[in-house]
Amino acid sequence: MENIKERIEKWVDGREADIIADISRLVAIRSVAGEPGEGMPFGEGPAAALREAMEICRERGLIVRNHEGYVLTADINGCEAALDILAHLDVVGEGEGWETEPYRAVVKDGCLYGRGADDDKGPAVAAVYAMECARELCRESGIAMRRNARLILGTDEESGSRDIAYYYRRNKPAPNTFSPDASFPVYNVEKGLYRPSFSFRLDPAGEAALPRVLSLSGGERLNVVPAEAAAVVAGLDLGAVEALCRPAAERLGVGLRLKETDAGTEIAVEGRSAHASTPELGLNALTALLELLAALPLAECGSARALRRLGALFPHGDWRGSAAGIAMEDGISGPLTLAFTLLEMDSGRIAGRFDARVPVCANDENCKRVVEARLVEAGFEVSGEMSPPHHTPADSPFVKTLLRAYEAYTGNRGECLSMGGGTYVHGIEGGVAFGAAMPGFQANPHGANERLRVKDLLAACKIFAQVIIDLCA
Ligand SMILES: [Zn+2]
C-alpha cells in the first residue's frame, strides 16, 4: 500500500475528537469490581462498561459479541484471526487526591485525565479506532484483509483476570497477541511470582521473660511495600526505647512514633509505600521495624529469636533477596526483586509473607527450596508455590513487526523490556505487552490524577493500525 504511514496519520489525527469522546463515555462509568449478578460476573460497574464498549465497537463497524459478561470481543471480519489485542474495561477505585473529577474525563495540559484513561480504557478505544482505520484504508486501496484482528475487552483484569481465563477455556488464542496495558516499546518478559506464607508457633509458656515483643503488625497488601508497621514491647519504658531506636530510625530514614500504652511501649514506624515489583522505590516500614527491634535488649525467648531471624533473612534495604540466598539475575529479565510485605504477630503465632518477582533463570531448585530451607532452619513452617515467568523471544517475527511500527511512528529506538508485574498475556504463548503510554511518562495508573498524553494516544492508535495492516492485510 502506498503512503500508508501518511494515510494512517491523517485518518487518526482527523478522529481525535471522536476518540476522546468515546474514551470519556467509558471513563464516566465507575467499573470497579462489585457483587456478581445475572450476566454480570464482576458486578454492575464492569457490566455497564462492557455494554457501553459494545456500543462503541458497533458504531465503528466491528462485529461484536458478549461472552456471558466476562469479555466482549470485537472482530474486523469473519476470517481466521492473525492477531488478538487484549485490553480491559474494569478499573481500581478512585482513591484520594484527585484535582479533577475521577469519572469525568478532562483534557488539560495536553493530557486526558480520569480513572481508566491510561489503565486501560484509553488504550482500548485506541485499538477500536486502529481496527476501523486498518479496515477502511485497506478497503479504499482495494486490498483484501484475509485475516482477522480480534479485540478482547475484559472486565476483571484488576481482580484476578478470571475473565480472560473464562475466555481461553472456550477459545484458542490467535498466533499473535499483544496487550496495550503497560507502556511502549515492547515488554516481552514478565517475571514469575514467588509469594510464600510462613509462620512460627509461639509457646505461651516460653513467652514470659521481659523485655519482650507482645504484638506486631506490618503491611496491608501482599503486593505493596508497607508504609506503616508497629509493635508493642513490654518491659521497656518509652525513654529506654527512644534512646535505642531513635538513632537506628534516623539512620534508616524512617519516621518513628512512640507511645506508652497499658500493655507496653508502642513503636510505630513510617516508611513509604511502593508497588512490590519495584521495592527499590519504597521505604519498607516493616523491615525497618525489625531492625529497630533488633536494637532492643529483648529477653531470650521464641518470639525474640524468630523476629531476629526474620530480620536477618530480610534485612532493610535488601530488595534483591541477598540475605535469603536467592539474589539472581539474567540478561533477559534483570534481577529478582523481593519485598517483605506482610507480618502479623499475636500471643500465639507469627505469620508473614513476602512478594518476590523472579527472573527467567529462577526455578524451584535455586529459589523456592533455598528460601524454604532457610525459613525452616529459623523455625518457620513455609508453604506456597512459585508461578513461572512469561517470556516471548525478542527476535520473533511478531515482536520485530511491533518494534518496527513503534519506531516508524515515534522516531524512537524500539527495544524489548522486562517487567515485574503481570498482564493479560502472562502464559499466552508469543504474547507481549505493547503500549500504550510512551516510555518514562508518568501516567499514574491506580493513583490520583491518572492520565494519558493525547499525542501519545494518537500515536498508539496509528502504531496499532500499522500492526493490524502488517499482520492481516
Ligand atoms: Zn491494566
Residues whose N, C-alpha, C, O or C-beta is under 5 A from the ligand:
A	BS01	ZN	D119 D120 D181
